[in-house]
C-alpha cells in the first residue's frame, strides 16, 4: 500500500499545471491591449466547469481592463462567493487534506484561497467598477463592506499585531501624532508594523472611501477614510492634502454656485501582483529498507 501511494504521488507531479506560466502569456497579451485575446487564452487554459478562485480574479480584472464593468462585477461576485465558501464547513476538511498532500508532493495541489489583502482589494476594485458606472450608492455599499472585512481580519490578527508592535517599541519605536488641519493622525512608522497592517488593510480603499463619502457630502465619514489612509502610508503628500483640505473643499462646494467643473480622481494601476512560485526539493524516505526520494514543495 505504501509503495502504491508513493508511486501515485510521484507520478502526479508531472501532470500539475503551472498557473504562473499560463498567466504570463495572458498578461503579455493584455498589456499589449489585446484584452479579448487574453480572455480567450484564459478560457482555453481553464476548460473544466469548476473554475478556481484565480480564474475568477483574473477574468474579472481582464473584463475591467476592457471596460466591461458589468461583466467584471458578475465575475468578481463569483470570486467573492468562493472566498466565503472556503472559510468554513466541509471545505476546511478538504483544504487540510490538500494541504498535507501538497507539501508531500507539490504546493500547486493546494486550493488557492486568496490572501487577506486580495480579499480587501477585491471589494475595493468592485467599488471602483461601481464608480466607473456612475453608481455612487453601490460604491458606498462596497467600500463599507471592505472596512467591515478589514475589521474582521484585524480582530483575527490582534494578537499578532500586538506582538509586532511590542517588539518594535522595545527597539525604540514610538507612536507619533500629527494634526492635518485639526484632524489627528497616529502612526508607528516602522517597517514591521506597517508591513503587517498593510497586508490586510489598504490605503487605497480608505482613500477611496474618503473620496466617495466626500462626493456624497458626508464629511463625517470622509475624514476617517482619509485619516486611516494617512496612517497606513505615512508622509504621502497626496494623502495628507486629501485630509487637510477636506473642510475647505466641502465649504467651497457648498457655498459656490455650480460652474460646471468638478474634481476628477485618476486611479492608475501599474504592473501585476508578484507571482507565487513553487520551490521543491527531494526528501529521502526509508520504505521497507529502501530509500525512496519524495518531492517536497512549498510556495514562495
C-alpha positions in Angstrom: 0.0 0.0 0.0 2.8 2.4 0.9 4.6 1.6 -2.4 1.5 2.2 -4.4 0.9 5.6 -2.6 4.4 6.7 -3.3 4.1 5.8 -7.0 0.8 7.7 -7.3 2.3 10.8 -5.5 5.4 10.9 -7.7 3.7 10.2 -10.9 1.2 13.0 -10.3 4.0 15.7 -10.2 4.4 16.0 -13.9 0.7 16.5 -14.5 0.4 19.5 -12.2 -0.3 22.7 -14.2 1.9 25.8 -13.9 -0.6 28.6 -13.5 2.1 31.2 -13.4 3.5 30.1 -16.8 -0.1 30.1 -18.3 -0.8 33.6 -16.9 2.4 35.1 -18.2 1.2 34.9 -21.8 -2.2 36.1 -20.8 -0.8 39.2 -19.1 1.5 39.8 -22.0 -1.5 40.0 -24.4 -3.5 42.2 -22.0 -0.6 44.6 -21.6 -0.4 44.9 -25.3 -4.0 46.0 -25.5 -5.4 42.6 -26.8 -7.8 42.1 -23.9 -10.2 39.9 -25.9 -7.4 37.6 -26.9 -6.2 37.5 -23.2 -9.7 36.4 -22.1 -9.8 33.7 -24.8 -6.5 32.4 -23.7 -7.6 32.4 -20.0 -10.7 30.4 -21.0 -8.6 28.0 -23.1 -6.4 27.3 -20.0 -9.5 26.8 -17.8 -11.8 24.4 -19.6 -13.1 22.5 -16.5 -16.6 23.6 -15.4 -15.4 24.0 -11.8 -13.3 27.1 -12.1 -10.8 28.1 -9.3 -10.5 31.4 -7.5 -7.5 32.6 -9.5 -9.6 32.2 -12.7 -12.3 34.5 -11.4 -9.9 37.1 -10.1 -8.0 37.3 -13.3 -11.1 37.2 -15.6 -12.7 40.0 -13.6 -9.6 42.2 -14.0 -9.3 41.5 -17.7 -13.0 42.4 -18.2 -12.4 45.6 -16.2 -9.4 46.5 -18.4 -11.7 46.0 -21.4 -14.3 48.4 -19.9 -16.8 45.6 -19.3 -17.6 46.7 -15.8 -20.9 44.9 -15.5 -19.4 41.6 -16.6 -16.4 42.2 -14.3 -18.8 42.7 -11.3 -20.5 39.4 -12.0 -17.2 37.5 -12.3 -15.8 39.1 -9.1 -19.0 38.3 -7.2 -18.3 34.7 -8.1 -14.8 35.1 -6.7 -16.1 36.6 -3.5 -18.5 33.7 -3.1 -15.7 31.2 -3.5 -13.6 33.1 -0.9 -16.5 33.0 1.6 -17.2 29.3 0.9 -13.6 28.4 1.6 -13.7 29.9 5.1 -15.8 27.2 6.8 -17.7 23.9 6.6 -16.6 20.9 4.5 -14.1 23.0 2.6 -11.9 23.3 5.7 -11.5 19.5 5.8 -10.8 19.4 2.1 -8.2 22.1 2.4 -6.5 20.3 5.3 -6.2 17.1 3.1 -5.0 19.1 0.1 -2.5 21.0 2.4 -1.0 17.7 3.7 -0.6 16.3 0.2 0.7 19.5 -1.3 3.7 19.7 1.0 4.5 16.0 0.3 4.3 16.4 -3.5 3.7 19.9 -4.8 2.2 23.1 -3.3 0.3 23.6 -6.6 -2.1 20.9 -5.5 -3.5 23.3 -2.8 -6.7 25.0 -3.4 -5.9 28.7 -3.6 -8.0 30.6 -1.0 -6.6 34.1 -1.5 -4.6 36.3 0.9 -6.2 38.8 3.2 -5.1 41.8 1.1 -6.6 40.2 -2.0 -10.0 39.8 -0.2 -9.9 43.5 0.7 -8.7 44.6 -2.8 -11.4 42.6 -4.5 -14.1 44.7 -2.8 -12.1 47.8 -3.4 -12.0 47.1 -7.2 -15.7 46.3 -7.2 -16.3 49.8 -5.7 -14.2 51.2 -8.5 -16.3 49.4 -11.0 -19.4 51.0 -9.5 -17.8 54.4 -9.7 -16.9 53.8 -13.4 -20.6 53.1 -13.9 -21.6 56.2 -12.1 -23.3 54.3 -9.3 -22.1 56.0 -6.1 -24.7 54.4 -3.9 -23.4 50.9 -4.8 -19.8 52.1 -4.5 -20.6 53.3 -1.0 -22.0 49.8 -0.1 -19.0 48.0 -1.5 -16.5 50.3 0.3 -18.4 49.8 3.6 -18.1 46.0 3.1 -14.3 46.5 2.6 -13.9 48.1 6.0 -16.2 45.5 7.7 -13.9 42.8 6.3 -10.8 44.6 7.4 -12.2 44.8 10.9 -12.9 41.1 11.0 -9.3 40.3 9.8 -7.9 42.8 12.3 -9.7 41.0 15.1 -8.2 37.7 14.0 -4.7 39.2 13.8 -5.0 41.3 17.0 -2.6 39.1 19.0 0.0 39.0 16.1 -0.3 42.8 15.7 0.2 43.4 19.5 3.4 41.2 19.4 4.9 43.0 16.4 4.0 46.4 17.9 5.6 45.5 21.3 8.7 44.2 19.6 9.0 47.5 17.7 8.6 49.5 20.9 11.3 47.5 22.6 13.7 48.5 19.8 12.9 52.2 20.3 9.9 52.8 18.1 7.5 55.4 19.3 4.0 56.5 18.4 3.9 59.8 16.5 1.0 62.2 16.3 0.3 64.7 13.6 -2.5 67.1 13.0 -3.7 67.9 9.5 -5.9 70.9 9.7 -7.3 69.7 13.1 -7.5 66.0 12.1 -5.3 63.8 14.3 -3.1 61.1 12.6 -1.4 58.5 14.7 1.4 56.3 13.3 4.1 53.9 14.3 6.3 54.3 11.3 8.4 51.1 11.4 8.7 48.6 8.6 7.4 45.6 10.6 4.2 47.3 11.9 3.4 49.0 8.6 4.0 45.7 6.7 1.6 43.8 9.0 -1.1 46.5 8.8 -0.8 46.8 5.0 -1.1 43.1 4.5 -4.8 43.2 5.2 -5.6 47.0 5.2 -5.5 49.1 2.1 -4.6 52.8 2.0 -6.2 52.9 -1.5 -9.5 51.6 -0.2 -9.6 54.1 2.7 -8.7 57.0 0.4 -11.4 55.8 -1.9 -13.8 55.7 1.0 -13.0 59.3 1.8 -13.5 60.3 -1.9 -16.8 58.6 -2.1 -18.2 60.0 1.1 -16.9 63.4 0.2 -18.6 63.2 -3.2 -21.8 62.3 -1.4 -21.4 65.2 1.0 -20.8 63.0 4.1 -17.9 64.9 5.7 -18.0 63.0 9.0 -17.4 59.7 7.2 -14.9 61.1 4.6 -12.5 62.3 7.3 -11.9 58.8 8.9 -11.2 57.3 5.4 -8.6 59.9 4.6 -7.1 59.7 8.2 -6.7 55.9 8.0 -5.1 56.1 4.6 -2.5 58.5 6.1 -1.8 56.2 9.0 -1.3 53.2 6.6 1.0 55.2 4.3 2.6 58.0 6.4 4.1 61.0 4.7 2.4 60.8 1.3 1.6 64.4 0.1 -1.5 63.4 -1.9 -3.0 61.6 1.2 -2.1 64.5 3.5 -3.7 67.0 1.2 -6.8 65.0 0.9 -7.4 65.2 4.7 -6.1 68.7 5.4 -8.0 70.2 2.5 -11.3 68.4 3.2 -13.1 71.1 5.1 -12.1 73.8 2.6 -13.3 71.7 -0.4 -16.6 71.0 1.2 -17.1 74.6 2.2 -16.3 75.8 -1.3 -18.6 73.3 -2.9 -21.5 74.2 -0.6 -21.2 78.0 -1.0 -20.0 78.4 -4.6 -22.5 78.3 -7.5 -22.3 75.4 -9.9 -19.8 76.5 -12.5 -19.9 73.2 -14.5 -16.5 72.0 -13.2 -15.7 69.1 -11.0 -12.9 67.3 -9.2 -11.6 64.2 -11.1 -9.9 61.2 -9.5 -7.4 59.3 -11.6 -6.6 55.7 -10.4 -3.6 54.4 -12.3 -2.6 50.8 -12.0 0.9 49.7 -12.9 2.4 46.2 -13.2 0.9 43.0 -11.7 1.0 41.3 -8.4 4.1 39.3 -7.5 3.9 35.7 -8.7 3.7 32.8 -6.1 6.1 30.1 -7.3 6.8 26.6 -6.2 10.2 25.7 -4.7 10.8 22.0 -4.3 13.4 19.6 -3.0 13.7 15.8 -2.8 13.3 14.2 0.6 14.7 10.7 1.2 12.3 8.4 3.0 13.0 4.8 4.1 10.4 2.3 3.0 10.9 -1.4 3.6 14.7 -1.0 4.0 14.9 1.0 0.8 15.5 4.7 0.3 12.8 6.5 -1.8 13.0 10.1 -2.8 9.8 12.1 -2.5 9.3 15.5 -3.9 8.5 18.2 -1.3 7.4 21.7 -2.2 6.4 25.0 -0.7 5.2 28.3 -2.1 7.4 31.4 -2.3 
